[in-house]
Amino acid sequence: MAYPGGRLLALRGTDVHVLAPDGWIHLGHTTPAGATWLTRDLAEQWCAESGTAPEVLDSVPTR
């Protein structure tokens, strides 16, 4: 997981996804510059602070 400028990203294999209000959106294969990598615990904390259910972290597409 990464956190660039207010958006939560997930890297699954070589695919980068961003969390949008309606779920994960595929961004491509390049992580945006300035992204800060997070541990699972910090990603769960981000979810709690943003009002997002932490279960969303388990639903990153495996495309």
Secondary structure, DSSP 8 states (H G I E B T S, - for coil): -B-STT--EEEETTEEEEEETTEEEEEES---TT--B--HHHHHHHHHHHT--GGGGGG----
